[in-house]
C-alpha cells in the first residue's frame, strides 16, 4: 500500500542481483567497462537473450563486428536480434539480415553456472589462466579450484544442458582472446540464482585477468 514500506522499487528487482553478484566478486556493484569497449576487443560474450531489444547495445555490437570482434551468445534461447542483426535504421543501411553471432551455446534454463564452471575447469586443465593476476588481485581461488575438481564433467553436462565439447570449445575461444567483454541482460540476472550467475561470469573473467 502507498504510504507504507511494502511497495518495492523496480530498480531493486531490476539491478539487485547484478549489484550483489558484482559486489561479492569485484567489490563494486557496477559495470567495469563502457559500451565503447566492445569496439576493438577480441571477443564479446552475451549471457542473455534480451540484449537485442536494446538499440544502443546493438549499435555497438554492429560496430564491433565491423572491427572483427567475435560475438558469442550463451543463453537458453536463441535471440532473433543477434541472429538477424536487428539494428537501428540510422546505422543499419544494407545490413538488415546480417548474422552478428559467430558462436551460439544453448544452455538449458538455469544452466549458466554449470557452463561457466565447465569452461573454467577446462582452462585450469590447459593452464590458460593468468596466475600472476590471480595471485596479486584475487582471493579464494584455491578453494574454487578444489570445488571444480569435485564437479565431474557428467554433472556439468547434465546441469548445463550442453556437452563437454561445447564447454571446451568456448574455453578455447576465451582462452585465445587477448581481451574480452562479458555482457548480460535482465533475463540473466532475474533468475532464481541471479546473483550467483553474475558472480560465476565475474570469476571466469578474473581467472584470465
Buried (B, 14 or more C-beta within 10 A) or exposed (E): EEEEEEEEEEEEEEBBBBBBBBBBBBEEBEEEEEBEBBBEBBBBBBBBBBBBBBBEBBBBBBBBBEEEBBBBBBBBEEBEBBBBBBBEEEEBEEEEEBEBBBBBBBBBEBBBBBBBBBBBBBBBEEEBBBEEEBEEEBEEBEEBBEEBEEBEBEEBBEBBBBEBEBBBBBBBBBBEBEEBBBBBBBBBBBBEBBBBBBBBBBBBBBBBE
